[in-house]
Amino acid sequence: MEEQIDLVGKAFVDHYYHLFDNDRTALASLYQPSSMLTFEGQKIQGVEDITATLNQLPFDQCRHVISTIDSQPSSFSGAIVVFVSGSIQLPGEEHQLRFSQMFHLVPLLQGNLFVENDIFRLVYG
């Protein structure tokens, strides 16, 4: 069971950051109207507002480099909590930005998972 959760968590992380780095508008497919993103302390709810926030970031291109992925089963049946740490490389920038992000993935009736909760923070220092 633990190995399966780790595999699902890694597959989700690979998919999420591939979309973020290559086709950020496609991230909308991972959220639902009930989804909530806390981005650097700002709380945003719903697919439209979340994707608008992510698409209005002051850079068009970036590359995420993932350092760690930790996954756990959630008390909600079939749900998974995924914690990610890593760095973001922006074009023309010498130094990478360190970040941490947490996802609460919840199953839909069709069996797919969606992001119910997403918390993102840059790590300074």
DSSP file (Angstrom, degrees, kcal/mol; ACC not computed):
  #  RESIDUE AA STRUCTURE BP1 BP2  ACC     N-H-->O    O-->H-N    N-H-->O    O-->H-N    TCO  KAPPA ALPHA  PHI   PSI    X-CA   Y-CA   Z-CA
    1    1 A M     >        0   0    0      0, 0.0     4,-2.2     0, 0.0     5,-0.2   0.000 360.0 360.0 360.0 -47.6    0.0    0.0    0.0
    2    2 A E  H  >  +     0   0    0      1,-0.2     4,-2.2     2,-0.2     5,-0.2   0.903 360.0  50.7 -61.0 -41.8    2.8    2.5    1.0
    3    3 A E  H  > S+     0   0    0      1,-0.2     4,-2.3     2,-0.2    -1,-0.2   0.892 109.0  51.6 -63.3 -39.8    4.7    1.8   -2.2
    4    4 A Q  H  > S+     0   0    0      2,-0.2     4,-2.5     1,-0.2    -1,-0.2   0.906 109.3  50.0 -63.2 -42.2    1.5    2.4   -4.3
    5    5 A I  H  X S+     0   0    0     -4,-2.2     4,-2.7     1,-0.2    -2,-0.2   0.904 110.5  49.9 -63.7 -41.4    0.9    5.7   -2.6
    6    6 A D  H  X S+     0   0    0     -4,-2.2     4,-2.6     2,-0.2    -1,-0.2   0.899 110.9  49.7 -63.3 -40.6    4.5    6.7   -3.2
    7    7 A L  H  X S+     0   0    0     -4,-2.3     4,-2.5     2,-0.2    -2,-0.2   0.916 112.6  46.5 -64.3 -43.6    4.2    5.8   -6.9
    8    8 A V  H  X S+     0   0    0     -4,-2.5     4,-2.6     2,-0.2    -2,-0.2   0.923 112.8  50.6 -64.9 -44.1    0.9    7.8   -7.3
    9    9 A G  H  X S+     0   0    0     -4,-2.7     4,-2.5     1,-0.2    -2,-0.2   0.925 112.8  45.4 -59.5 -46.3    2.5   10.7   -5.5
   10   10 A K  H  X S+     0   0    0     -4,-2.6     4,-2.8     2,-0.2     5,-0.2   0.913 112.4  51.0 -65.1 -42.6    5.6   10.7   -7.8
   11   11 A A  H  X S+     0   0    0     -4,-2.5     4,-2.2     2,-0.2    -2,-0.2   0.913 111.8  47.9 -61.7 -41.9    3.5   10.3  -10.9
   12   12 A F  H  X S+     0   0    0     -4,-2.6     4,-3.4     2,-0.2     5,-0.2   0.946 112.0  48.9 -62.5 -48.2    1.3   13.2   -9.9
   13   13 A V  H  X S+     0   0    0     -4,-2.5     4,-2.4     1,-0.2     5,-0.3   0.920 111.4  49.5 -59.3 -45.7    4.3   15.4   -9.1
   14   14 A D  H  X S+     0   0    0     -4,-2.8     4,-1.6     1,-0.2    -1,-0.2   0.925 115.7  43.9 -58.3 -44.8    5.9   14.6  -12.4
   15   15 A H  H  X S+     0   0    0     -4,-2.2     4,-2.4    -5,-0.2    -2,-0.2   0.931 113.2  50.4 -66.7 -47.7    2.7   15.4  -14.3
   16   16 A Y  H  X S+     0   0    0     -4,-3.4     4,-2.7     1,-0.2    -2,-0.2   0.942 114.8  41.3 -58.5 -51.7    1.9   18.6  -12.3
   17   17 A Y  H  X S+     0   0    0     -4,-2.4     4,-2.3     2,-0.2    47,-0.3   0.793 111.0  57.0 -74.5 -26.0    5.4   20.2  -12.8
   18   18 A H  H  X S+     0   0    0     -4,-1.6     4,-1.7    -5,-0.3     5,-0.3   0.940 112.0  43.0 -63.0 -46.4    5.6   19.1  -16.4
   19   19 A L  H  X S+     0   0    0     -4,-2.4     4,-3.1     2,-0.2     7,-0.2   0.938 113.5  51.6 -63.1 -46.3    2.4   21.0  -17.1
   20   20 A F  H  < S+     0   0    0     -4,-2.7     4,-0.4     1,-0.2    -2,-0.2   0.911 116.1  40.5 -56.8 -44.3    3.5   24.0  -15.0
   21   21 A D  H  < S+     0   0    0     -4,-2.3    41,-0.5     2,-0.1    -1,-0.2   0.745 131.3  23.2 -78.2 -24.4    6.8   24.2  -16.9
   22   22 A N  H  < S+     0   0    0     -4,-1.7    -3,-0.2    -5,-0.2    -2,-0.2   0.711 137.3   9.5-118.1 -27.5    5.4   23.5  -20.4
   23   23 A D    ><  +     0   0    0     -4,-3.1     3,-2.3    -5,-0.3     4,-0.3  -0.435  60.3 176.1-156.6  69.3    1.6   24.3  -20.6
   24   24 A R  G >  S+     0   0    0     -4,-0.4     3,-1.7     1,-0.3     4,-0.2   0.772  77.5  64.6 -55.3 -31.5    0.5   26.1  -17.4
   25   25 A T  G >  S+     0   0    0      1,-0.3     3,-1.3     2,-0.2    -1,-0.3   0.789  91.5  66.3 -63.0 -25.7   -3.0   26.7  -18.7
   26   26 A A  G X  S+     0   0    0     -3,-2.3     3,-1.5     1,-0.3    -1,-0.3   0.616  77.6  83.3 -72.3 -11.6   -3.5   22.9  -18.7
   27   27 A L  G X  S+     0   0    0     -3,-1.7     3,-2.3    -4,-0.3     4,-0.4   0.754  71.2  79.5 -62.0 -22.1   -3.2   22.9  -14.9
   28   28 A A  G X  S+     0   0    0     -3,-1.3     3,-1.4     1,-0.3    -1,-0.3   0.819  81.4  65.5 -54.5 -31.7   -6.9   23.8  -14.8
   29   29 A S  G <  S+     0   0    0     -3,-1.5    -1,-0.3     1,-0.2    -2,-0.2   0.646  96.1  57.4 -67.7 -13.6   -7.7   20.1  -15.4
   30   30 A L  G <  S+     0   0    0     -3,-2.3    85,-3.4    -4,-0.2    -1,-0.2   0.526 100.4  66.7 -94.2  -7.0   -6.2   19.2  -12.0
   31   31 A Y  E <   -a  115   0A   0     -3,-1.4    85,-0.1    -4,-0.4    16,-0.0  -0.716  60.9-157.2-115.1 163.4   -8.5   21.4  -10.0
   32   32 A Q  E >   -     0   0A   0     83,-0.6     3,-1.7    -2,-0.2    14,-0.3  -0.805  41.9 -93.7-128.4 169.3  -12.3   21.5   -9.2
   33   33 A P  E 3  S+     0   0A   0      0, 0.0    -2,-0.0     0, 0.0    15,-0.0   0.805 126.2  52.0 -56.9 -28.9  -14.6   24.3   -8.0
   34   34 A S  E 3  S+     0   0A   0     11,-0.1    82,-0.0    12,-0.1    -3,-0.0   0.575  85.6 117.3 -83.3  -8.6  -14.0   23.3   -4.4
   35   35 A S  E <   -     0   0A   0     -3,-1.7    11,-2.6    10,-0.1     2,-0.4  -0.224  48.0-159.2 -63.1 146.7  -10.2   23.4   -4.7
   36   36 A M  E     -aB 117  45A   0     80,-2.4    82,-1.9     9,-0.2     2,-0.4  -0.997   6.9-167.0-131.2 134.6   -8.2   25.9   -2.7
   37   37 A L  E     -aB 118  44A   0      7,-3.2     7,-3.2    -2,-0.4     2,-0.6  -0.970   6.7-163.1-114.9 131.0   -4.7   27.2   -3.3
   38   38 A T  E     -aB 119  43A   0     80,-2.9    82,-3.0    -2,-0.4     2,-0.7  -0.958  16.1-175.0-109.6 110.4   -2.7   29.1   -0.7
   39   39 A F  E >  S-aB 120  42A   0      3,-2.6     3,-1.9    -2,-0.6    82,-0.2  -0.909  70.6 -28.5-112.8 107.7    0.1   30.8   -2.7
   40   40 A E  T 3  S-     0   0    0     80,-2.5    -1,-0.2    -2,-0.7    81,-0.1   0.881 129.0 -45.7  52.9  40.6    2.6   32.7   -0.5
   41   41 A G  T 3  S+     0   0    0     79,-0.4     2,-0.5     1,-0.2    -1,-0.3   0.237 112.6 119.6  91.0 -12.9   -0.1   33.2    2.1
   42   42 A Q  E <   -B   39   0A   0     -3,-1.9    -3,-2.6     2,-0.0     2,-0.5  -0.773  56.7-142.3 -90.0 123.2   -2.8   34.3   -0.4
   43   43 A K  E     +B   38   0A   0     -2,-0.5     2,-0.4    -5,-0.2    -5,-0.2  -0.735  22.8 177.8 -89.8 128.5   -5.9   32.0   -0.3
   44   44 A I  E     -B   37   0A   0     -7,-3.2    -7,-3.2    -2,-0.5     2,-0.4  -0.995   7.9-163.2-132.4 133.6   -7.5   31.4   -3.7
   45   45 A Q  E     +B   36   0A   0     -2,-0.4     4,-0.4    -9,-0.2    -9,-0.2  -0.945  44.8  28.4-124.3 142.0  -10.5   29.2   -4.3
   46   46 A G  S  > S-     0   0    0    -11,-2.6     4,-2.5    -2,-0.4     5,-0.2   0.183  81.8 -86.9  95.5 150.1  -11.9   27.6   -7.5
   47   47 A V  H  > S+     0   0    0      1,-0.2     4,-2.8     2,-0.2     5,-0.3   0.911 121.7  48.6 -55.5 -50.5  -10.5   26.5  -10.8
   48   48 A E  H  > S+     0   0    0      1,-0.2     4,-2.2     2,-0.2    -1,-0.2   0.921 115.0  42.7 -62.4 -47.1  -10.8   29.9  -12.6
   49   49 A D  H  > S+     0   0    0     -4,-0.4     4,-2.1     2,-0.2    -1,-0.2   0.881 115.3  50.1 -69.7 -37.2   -9.2   32.0   -9.8
   50   50 A I  H  X S+     0   0    0     -4,-2.5     4,-2.4     2,-0.2     5,-0.2   0.958 114.2  43.3 -64.4 -50.1   -6.4   29.4   -9.2
   51   51 A T  H  X S+     0   0    0     -4,-2.8     4,-2.5    -5,-0.2    -2,-0.2   0.870 111.8  54.5 -67.5 -34.2   -5.4   29.1  -12.8
   52   52 A A  H  X S+     0   0    0     -4,-2.2     4,-1.2    -5,-0.3    -1,-0.2   0.932 109.5  48.5 -61.2 -44.4   -5.6   32.9  -13.3
   53   53 A T  H  < S+     0   0    0     -4,-2.1     3,-0.4     1,-0.2    -2,-0.2   0.933 114.2  44.8 -60.6 -47.5   -3.2   33.3  -10.4
   54   54 A L  H >< S+     0   0    0     -4,-2.4     3,-0.9     1,-0.2    -1,-0.2   0.862 113.9  49.4 -67.7 -35.4   -0.8   30.7  -11.8
   55   55 A N  H 3< S+     0   0    0     -4,-2.5    -1,-0.2     1,-0.2    -2,-0.2   0.665 106.4  57.2 -79.0 -15.3   -1.0   32.1  -15.3
   56   56 A Q  T 3< S+     0   0    0     -4,-1.2    -1,-0.2    -3,-0.4    -2,-0.2   0.286  74.2 129.6 -97.8  10.0   -0.4   35.7  -14.1
   57   57 A L  S <  S-     0   0    0     -3,-0.9     2,-0.3     1,-0.1    -3,-0.0  -0.320  75.3-107.8 -61.2 150.7    3.0   34.9  -12.4
   58   58 A P  S    S+     0   0    0      0, 0.0     2,-0.3     0, 0.0    -1,-0.1   0.168  98.9  60.7 -75.8  24.1    5.7   37.4  -13.6
   59   59 A F        -     0   0    0     -2,-0.3    -2,-0.1     1,-0.1     3,-0.1  -0.992  58.4-161.5-146.3 142.7    7.5   34.7  -15.7
   60   60 A D  S    S+     0   0    0     -2,-0.3     2,-0.3     1,-0.1   -36,-0.2   0.812  78.8  39.8 -90.7 -34.9    6.3   32.7  -18.6
   61   61 A Q        +     0   0    0     30,-0.1     2,-0.3     2,-0.0    -1,-0.1  -0.880  61.9 146.1-120.0 148.8    9.0   30.0  -18.5
   62   62 A C        -     0   0    0    -41,-0.5     2,-0.4    -2,-0.3    28,-0.2  -0.964  33.0-134.1-163.4 170.3   10.6   28.1  -15.7
   63   63 A R  E     -C   89   0A   0     26,-1.6    26,-2.9    -2,-0.3     2,-0.4  -0.961  15.6-147.7-138.0 120.1   12.0   24.7  -14.8
   64   64 A H  E     -C   88   0A   0     -2,-0.4     2,-0.5   -47,-0.3    24,-0.2  -0.699   6.7-163.4 -85.3 135.3   11.2   22.9  -11.6
   65   65 A V  E     -C   87   0A   0     22,-3.2    22,-2.5    -2,-0.4     2,-0.4  -0.974  15.4-145.9-117.5 113.7   13.9   20.6  -10.1
   66   66 A I  E     +C   86   0A   0     -2,-0.5    20,-0.3    20,-0.2     3,-0.1  -0.663  23.4 174.2 -88.1 130.1   12.4   18.3   -7.5
   67   67 A S  E     +     0   0A   0     18,-2.8     2,-0.3    -2,-0.4    19,-0.2   0.846  66.8   7.9 -96.6 -48.5   14.5   17.3   -4.5
   68   68 A T  E     -C   85   0A   0     17,-1.8    17,-2.0     2,-0.0     2,-0.4  -0.981  51.0-168.2-139.4 150.0   12.1   15.3   -2.4
   69   69 A I  E     -C   84   0A   0     -2,-0.3     2,-0.4    15,-0.2    15,-0.2  -0.978   9.8-177.2-134.7 121.6    8.6   13.9   -2.6
   70   70 A D  E     -C   83   0A   0     13,-2.7    13,-3.2    -2,-0.4     2,-0.4  -0.985   6.7-173.5-120.4 129.0    6.8   12.5    0.5
   71   71 A S  E     +C   82   0A   0     -2,-0.4    11,-0.2    11,-0.2   -65,-0.1  -0.940   6.4 175.5-125.7 145.0    3.4   10.9    0.2
   72   72 A Q  E     -C   81   0A   0      9,-2.3     9,-2.8    -2,-0.4     2,-0.2  -0.982  36.1-104.8-140.4 150.2    0.9    9.7    2.8
   73   73 A P  E     -C   80   0A   0      0, 0.0     7,-0.3     0, 0.0     2,-0.2  -0.546  38.2-135.7 -69.5 145.1   -2.6    8.3    2.7
   74   74 A S        -     0   0    0      5,-2.6     4,-0.3     2,-0.3     5,-0.2  -0.615  19.0-115.6 -95.6 160.7   -5.2   10.8    3.9
   75   75 A S  S    S+     0   0    0     -2,-0.2     2,-0.5     2,-0.1    -1,-0.1   0.725  97.6  90.1 -69.0 -19.6   -8.0   10.0    6.3
   76   76 A F  S >  S-     0   0    0      1,-0.1     3,-2.6     2,-0.0    -2,-0.3  -0.683 102.5 -95.6 -76.3 126.4  -10.4   10.7    3.4
   77   77 A S  T 3  S-     0   0    0     -2,-0.5    -1,-0.1     1,-0.3     3,-0.1  -0.161 103.4  -1.6 -52.7 120.6  -10.9    7.4    1.6
   78   78 A G  T 3  S+     0   0    0      1,-0.3    -1,-0.3    -4,-0.3     2,-0.2   0.392 101.4 129.4  82.6  -3.2   -8.6    7.1   -1.4
   79   79 A A    <   -     0   0    0     -3,-2.6    -5,-2.6    -5,-0.2     2,-0.4  -0.484  40.4-157.9 -86.5 157.1   -7.0   10.6   -0.9
   80   80 A I  E     -CD  73 105A   0     25,-2.4    25,-3.4    -7,-0.3     2,-0.5  -0.988  10.7-146.0-135.3 141.3   -3.3   11.3   -0.7
   81   81 A V  E     -CD  72 104A   0     -9,-2.8    -9,-2.3    -2,-0.4     2,-0.4  -0.937  20.3-169.8-105.0 129.7   -1.2   14.1    0.8
   82   82 A V  E     -CD  71 103A   0     21,-3.1    21,-3.1    -2,-0.5     2,-0.5  -0.983   6.9-166.1-125.4 128.0    1.9   14.9   -1.2
   83   83 A F  E     -CD  70 102A   0    -13,-3.2   -13,-2.7    -2,-0.4     2,-0.4  -0.958  11.2-172.2-115.1 129.9    4.7   17.2    0.1
   84   84 A V  E     -CD  69 101A   0     17,-3.5    17,-2.5    -2,-0.5     2,-0.4  -0.942   9.9-175.6-124.2 139.2    7.3   18.4   -2.4
   85   85 A S  E     +CD  68 100A   0    -17,-2.0   -18,-2.8    -2,-0.4   -17,-1.8  -0.979  31.1 105.2-128.0 150.0   10.5   20.4   -2.0
   86   86 A G  E     -CD  66  99A   0     13,-2.1    13,-2.6    -2,-0.4     2,-0.3  -0.946  54.7 -82.2 176.6-156.8   12.7   21.6   -4.8
   87   87 A S  E     -CD  65  98A   0    -22,-2.5   -22,-3.2    -2,-0.3     2,-0.5  -0.953  20.5-137.4-140.6 159.2   13.9   24.6   -6.7
   88   88 A I  E     -CD  64  97A   0      9,-2.6     9,-2.6    -2,-0.3     2,-0.6  -0.974  11.9-154.6-119.4 127.0   12.7   26.7   -9.6
   89   89 A Q  E     -C   63   0A   0    -26,-2.9   -26,-1.6    -2,-0.5     7,-0.1  -0.911  11.3-161.8-102.2 119.7   15.1   27.9  -12.3
   90   90 A L    >   -     0   0    0     -2,-0.6     3,-1.9     5,-0.4   -28,-0.2  -0.783  32.6 -94.6 -98.3 144.3   13.9   31.0  -14.1
   91   91 A P  T 3  S+     0   0    0      0, 0.0     3,-0.1     0, 0.0    -1,-0.1  -0.297 109.0  10.9 -58.3 135.5   15.4   32.0  -17.5
   92   92 A G  T 3  S+     0   0    0      1,-0.2     2,-0.4     2,-0.1    -3,-0.0   0.412  99.7 119.2  79.5  -3.1   18.3   34.4  -17.2
   93   93 A E    <   -     0   0    0     -3,-1.9    -1,-0.2     1,-0.1    -3,-0.0  -0.825  51.4-157.8 -99.8 133.5   18.6   34.0  -13.4
   94   94 A E  S    S+     0   0    0     -2,-0.4     2,-0.3    -3,-0.1    -1,-0.1   0.892  76.6  55.4 -73.7 -40.3   21.8   32.6  -12.0
   95   95 A H  S    S-     0   0    0      1,-0.0    -5,-0.4    -6,-0.0     2,-0.2  -0.741  79.3-130.3-101.9 142.5   20.3   31.4   -8.7
   96   96 A Q        -     0   0    0     -2,-0.3     2,-0.5    -7,-0.1    -7,-0.2  -0.541  20.3-123.2 -82.8 153.7   17.4   29.0   -8.3
   97   97 A L  E     -D   88   0A   0     -9,-2.6    -9,-2.6    -2,-0.2     2,-0.2  -0.873  23.3-137.3 -96.7 126.6   14.5   29.7   -6.0
   98   98 A R  E     +DE  87 123A   0     25,-0.5    25,-2.6    -2,-0.5     2,-0.3  -0.591  30.7 173.4 -81.8 145.5   13.9   27.1   -3.3
   99   99 A F  E     -DE  86 122A   0    -13,-2.6   -13,-2.1    23,-0.3     2,-0.3  -0.967  25.5-154.2-146.5 162.0   10.2   26.1   -2.7
  100  100 A S  E     -DE  85 121A   0     21,-2.6    21,-2.5    -2,-0.3     2,-0.3  -0.986  17.1-178.0-133.9 147.8    8.0   23.7   -0.8
  101  101 A Q  E     -DE  84 120A   0    -17,-2.5   -17,-3.5    -2,-0.3     2,-0.4  -0.997  11.5-158.2-148.5 139.9    4.5   22.7   -1.9
  102  102 A M  E     -DE  83 119A   0     17,-2.4    17,-2.4    -2,-0.3     2,-0.4  -0.971   8.2-168.4-121.7 134.7    1.8   20.4   -0.4
  103  103 A F  E     -DE  82 118A   0    -21,-3.1   -21,-3.1    -2,-0.4     2,-0.6  -0.973  12.6-158.1-121.1 136.7   -1.0   18.8   -2.4
  104  104 A H  E     -DE  81 117A   0     13,-2.7    12,-2.8    -2,-0.4    13,-1.2  -0.953  19.7-161.4-109.0 108.5   -4.1   17.1   -1.0
  105  105 A L  E     -DE  80 115A   0    -25,-3.4   -25,-2.4    -2,-0.6    10,-0.2  -0.804   7.9-172.5 -97.7 127.2   -5.3   14.8   -3.8
  106  106 A V  E     - E   0 114A   0      8,-2.6     8,-2.5    -2,-0.5     2,-0.1  -0.937  24.1-113.0-122.5 138.7   -8.9   13.6   -3.5
  107  107 A P  E     - E   0 113A   0      0, 0.0     6,-0.3     0, 0.0     2,-0.2  -0.443  21.4-144.9 -74.1 142.9  -10.6   11.0   -5.8
  108  108 A L    >   -     0   0    0      4,-3.6     3,-1.9    -2,-0.1     6,-0.0  -0.523  35.9 -98.6 -89.8 168.5  -13.4   11.9   -8.2
  109  109 A L  T 3  S+     0   0    0      1,-0.3    -1,-0.1    -2,-0.2     0, 0.0   0.853 124.6  57.7 -58.1 -35.3  -16.2    9.4   -8.8
  110  110 A Q  T 3  S-     0   0    0      1,-0.1    -1,-0.3     2,-0.1     3,-0.1   0.526 122.4-106.1 -75.7  -2.9  -14.5    8.3  -12.0
  111  111 A G  S <  S+     0   0    0     -3,-1.9    -2,-0.1     1,-0.4    -1,-0.1   0.226  80.0 125.0 100.9 -15.2  -11.4    7.3  -10.0
  112  112 A N        -     0   0    0     -5,-0.1    -4,-3.6     1,-0.1    -1,-0.4  -0.367  57.4-124.5 -72.1 157.9   -9.2   10.2  -11.1
  113  113 A L  E     - E   0 107A   0     -6,-0.3     2,-0.3    -3,-0.1    -8,-0.1  -0.809  24.6-169.9-101.4 146.1   -7.6   12.4   -8.4
  114  114 A F  E     - E   0 106A   0     -8,-2.5    -8,-2.6    -2,-0.3     2,-0.8  -0.906  32.8-100.3-128.3 163.1   -7.9   16.1   -8.3
  115  115 A V  E     +aE  31 105A   0    -85,-3.4   -83,-0.6    -2,-0.3   -10,-0.2  -0.732  39.8 168.5 -85.0 108.9   -6.1   18.8   -6.2
  116  116 A E  E    S+     0   0A   0    -12,-2.8   -80,-2.4    -2,-0.8     2,-0.4   0.867  73.2  19.8 -83.4 -42.6   -8.5   19.7   -3.3
  117  117 A N  E     +aE  36 104A   0    -13,-1.2   -13,-2.7   -82,-0.2     2,-0.4  -0.988  63.7 177.9-132.6 140.8   -5.8   21.7   -1.4
  118  118 A D  E     -aE  37 103A   0    -82,-1.9   -80,-2.9    -2,-0.4     2,-0.5  -0.969   3.5-175.1-143.8 120.3   -2.5   23.2   -2.7
  119  119 A I  E     -aE  38 102A   0    -17,-2.4   -17,-2.4    -2,-0.4     2,-0.4  -0.981   7.0-175.5-123.2 123.5   -0.1   25.2   -0.5
  120  120 A F  E     +aE  39 101A   0    -82,-3.0   -80,-2.5    -2,-0.5   -79,-0.4  -0.954   6.8 168.6-122.5 135.8    2.9   26.8   -2.0
  121  121 A R  E     - E   0 100A   0    -21,-2.5   -21,-2.6    -2,-0.4     2,-0.2  -0.990  29.8-132.2-143.5 136.0    5.8   28.7   -0.3
  122  122 A L  E     - E   0  99A   0     -2,-0.3     2,-0.6   -23,-0.2   -23,-0.3  -0.604  27.4-133.2 -74.5 149.0    9.2   30.0   -1.5
  123  123 A V  E     - E   0  98A   0    -25,-2.6   -25,-0.5    -2,-0.2     2,-0.3  -0.934  22.7-163.7-110.9 116.0   11.9   29.0    1.0
  124  124 A Y              0   0    0     -2,-0.6   -27,-0.0     1,-0.2   -25,-0.0  -0.727 360.0 360.0-101.2 147.8   14.2   31.9    1.9
  125  125 A G              0   0    0     -2,-0.3    -1,-0.2     0, 0.0    -2,-0.0   0.432 360.0 360.0  93.0 360.0   17.6   31.7    3.5
